[in-house]
Amino acid sequence: MNTANRYHSILQATEQRYTQRFQERANRAKLAPKRILGSNDLVPILYLHQALAAARPVARIHIYSADGVRLGYGTGFLASPRLLLTNNHVLGNAADAAKCQAEFNYELGASGNTGPSASFPLDPDSLFLTDEELDYTLVALGPDPALAAYGWLPLTETPIKPMLGEWVNIIQHPNGEPKQLALRENQVIDELEQFLQYRTDTAPGSSGSPVFNDHWEVVALHHSGVPQRDGQNRILTTDGQVWEPSMGEQRIAWKANEGVRISQIVAHIKAQPLTPEQQELCAGLFTATASQPDAAPANPELDAALATLAEAAGRDYYNATEDQAAAQAYYQAVQADAQPADFYAQLSELVRTTHPRTFTYNPSQNVYPWVDLHPDLKIRSIYSGQDFDPAELIREDFRIGQQRSERLREALLHEASLGRERLEQELDLLETSLPYNCEHVVPQSWFQKKEPMRGDMHHLFACESGCNSFRGNTPYYDFPDFEEALRDACGKRNEDKFEPVSGKGTVARAVLYFLLRYPGVVGNEAREMQRERLPMLLAWHNSSPPDAYEQHRNAAVHAQQGNRNPLIDHPEWADKIDFTPGMA
């Protein structure tokens, strides 16, 4: 059922809308608006064909009472040849669903009139799965060969995680009206464990609608609007008053729409006990079909990364005896009793000259499959400590890489008209809008994204994009009132100061390594690496000594790049080194 009684489709492509959209993106990327105005936002005509294909399986649900009175409408879509997905609050139980129908092709045609539609009864006796918390219902339709004409939108087993700031599309029947499309005007503003929240310039949409990314993959099931609330969690009206039900939903100040992550729904469905007949009905539920854009071609790099990950379980995670022998050989010429400045010079020369093999910035291939694994073979965010499935992270960042490549090709087609400077700005904006789940503890902007710094694995760590964006390029800081965190999961940030929740010792050692390996690259500036904060990094280092995870990382990077992080091998050396020569 609709959570607000107004919704209109938005399909305007005026110059003003484009300008506004790119200006918003510029703000996120911290670019001056004048550098973005008039920027290219074209999509190929194929995009519209894909939208039409994605719209075919979307249906208007007719909801009836026990005595046949129509109570209202909802939206749903075919997720397999006979299974319809919608919200629990649209179809809450099998008895109610048995009275309802799904109507396809209720939409305006080229003449501006609705063409012939087709309605099909629901068949909850064959299959009915629902969950109130995830607000989904999966219900069978009666067997009918005519359903094949509409195709279906499979629920992708591999989680697809839209990035903050990414645009999503919604196909719906708002208020039971003919099928409508909110096209690239719903911007993801928050990623919760079970839900996505996306801002739109319309009222909350139709319950049960599929939410698509720009590749027309279903990423969420739209289910509600998110109202503005005050400090006491009370709903607010558009003029800032406390809302009362008697005012009507049209008075609510909506801050976002919300959809249930498809990956959460898939996990719940797959956990349910099903009869053999129901399992047969689910055929096609998690597979690609002709109603979707062509499946992505095989990716040898992705296969190789996943193969490396699969081998991790059979490898020796960390062999202390072998690694200590390797470290002893590595530092055999180092004079640890040298003066602090000379000690710095020795180690700086060592980590530079033993770094013959450099890598481009490709974390899903170089970092996640082995280097950044913890002893339990999971990946943890460097700032929040949140666990991630390495395979999920690898696939997600490969998907982001493919999107970057596609948009890069589009940008290069317009290089002549954009000019080189504008093209570089477009590429910067592209990386900002599609970030990897990886953090450079020394931000890329400090070294102008140059190699080999950008791909140096000693300072690359897995980090969810939300925390990555939250930190930005802010220098580390030790807040005296750290418990009053501005973001629960990531840490505290205030102007040019950022303190993470976890990983302080690890990031300190990575930054100190960077100062050794790349002397003079970062400077003593407000937004970079101030000398006055060196004691703080040393304190973080001393309070959180290296553990098996960092020792494993150090050995793994040594095997690939050839150099090591001296602060991991010899934590006691940190207080004997003068790191200031490492700063410009």
Residue, then its C-alpha position, 0 to 999 in steps of 0.5 A: m500500500n502507498t505510504a503517501n497519497r501523492y506520487h508523480s513520475i519524473l522524466q524531465a531532462t532539461e538543462q537546469r536539471y542536469t546542471q543541478r545534478f552535476q552541481e550536487r555531485a561536485n559538492r560531494a567531490k569537493l570540486a568548484p561548481k564552475r568546473i562541473l556545469g554543462s558536464n556530459d550526462l548522456v546515456p545510450i539509447l540502449y538504456l531505454h530499451q533495457a528500461l522497457a525490458a525491466a518494466r515488463p515483469v512489473a505488475r499492479i496488484h489488486i487487493y480485495s476484501a473477503d466479500g470482493v470489495r477492492l481495498g486498494y493497490g500495490t506493486g509487485f514484479l515477477a522474480s521467476p516464471r510464476l513467483l511474484l515479489t511484493n511487500n508483506h504490508v501489501l500481502g500479509n497472509a496467504a488467505d488475503a493473497a488468495k483473493c488478489q490479482a496481478e495485472f500486467n501491461y497496465e500502462l500508457g501506450a504511444s497513443g497516450n491511452t492504456g492498452p490491453s492489460a492481463s490479470f492473473p490470480l495469485d496462488p498462495d497454496s502453491l507457495f507463499l513466503t513472507d517476513e514482516e521485518l524484511d517486509y517482503t512476500l513471495v507468492a505464486l501465480g496460477p499456472d498460465p502460459a501467457l505469463a511467459a510474455y512478461g519475463w521476470l527480474p531474477l534476484t541476484e545471489t551475489p549482493i549488489k551494493p549501490m554506492l552512496g550518491e549513486w542513482v537508482n530507478i524505480i518502476q511502479h504503479p503509484n496509487g494504482e495509476p498506470k505504470q510509471l518510472a522514476l528515472r535516475e532521480n533517486q539518489v542513495i543517501d545511506e546504506l543500512e544492513q537491511f535497507l537502502q535509503y534514497r532521496t528523491d524529489t517526489a513523495p514516497g512511491s509505490s510499495g513493492s516496486p523494484v529498485f534498479n541500479d543504472h545497469w537495471e539490476v534489482v538492488a532493493l524492494h521499495h517499501s516505505g518513506v522515511p519521515q523527518r524526526d525530531g530529537q525525541n523521534r517524533i515525526l515532523t510536518t513540512d513546516g516543522q511541527v510534530w505530526e499527528p495522524s489527524m493531519g494526514e500523511q500529506r503533511i509529513a516531511w519525508k526525508a527519503n524513500e527506503g527499500v529492502r536490500i535484495s541480498q537480505i531477501v535472497a538470504h531469507i528465502k534460501a533459508q526457508p524449508l521448501t517442498p520439492e514442488q516449491q523448489e521447482l517453482c523457484a527455478g529461475l528465481f536466482t538466475a539471469t533471464a532474457s528479460q535482463p540485459d545480456a549477462a556480463p562476459a566471463n572475467p578472467e581477473l575475477d576468476a583468478a582473484l576468487a581462485t586465490l581466495a579459495e586457495a587461502a584455506g589451504r595455505d599457511y596463514y603466517n609462518a613466524t619462523e620463516d618470516q623472522a628469517a626473511a626479516q633478519a636477512y632483509y635488515q642485515a645491513v641496517q645499523a640500528d644504533a645510528q643517529p635518528a636522522d641517519f637511521y631514517a636515511q638507512l631505512s628509507e633507502l632500504v624500503r625504496t630500493t627493495h620495491p622493484r615490483t609495483f602494482t596498479y591500484n586494484p584492491s579486488q585483485n591485489v589486496y582482498p584475496w590474500v593480503d588483507l585477510h585476517p586469521d579467520l580468513k575474513i576481511r575487516s574494515i580498517y576503521s569500523g572493524q566490521d566483518f566482510d565476506p572476501a568473495e562478496l567484496i571482490r565481486e563488488d569491487f570488480r563490479i565497480g571497476q566494470q562500471r568505471s570502465e564503461r563510463l570511462r569509455e563514454a567519457l573518452l568518446h567525448e574527449a575532443s568536445l570536453g577538452r583535456e582538463r574537463l575530461e580529467q575533472e570528469l574522471d575524478l568525479l567518476e572515481t568519487s561517485l564509484p569508490y572501491n571499498c578500500e582505503h589509502v591511509v595516506p589519501q590519494s589527493w596528498f600525492q595526486k593519485k600517482e603511482p607507485m604510491r597509489g597501488d602500494m599495498h602497505h597502505l591499502f586496507a579494506c574499508e566500506s565506502g561509507c567510512n571511506s567517504f566519511r574520512g575523505n582526505t582528513p588527517y588523523y587526530d586524537f580527540p580528548d572526547f572521542e566517545e562522542a563520535l559523529r558516526d557510530a561505525c567509523g569514528k569522529r571527524n571535525e574539520d581537519k581532524f579524524e579519529p577512527v574507531s579501530g585500527k589506530g596502531t595499524v594505520a599509524r604504522a602504514v603512515l610511518y612506512f609511507l614517510l620512509r618509502y616516499p620522503g617529501v611526497v606529503g607536506n606539513e600542511a593543514r589538510e595533510m601530514q602535520r609534524e605536530r601529529l607525529p607523536m600521536l602516530l607514535a603513541w598509537h603505534n606503541s599502544s597497539p603493537p602489531d598482531a598476526y594480521e599485520q605480520h601476515r600482511n607484511a609477509a604477503v606484501h613482501a612476497q609481492q612487492g619485495n619490500r617490508n614495513p620496518l615498524i611491523d618487524h621492529p616496533e621498538w625502532a619507531d622511537k629511534i627514527d626521526f621521521t621529519p625528513g619524510m615530510a616536505 
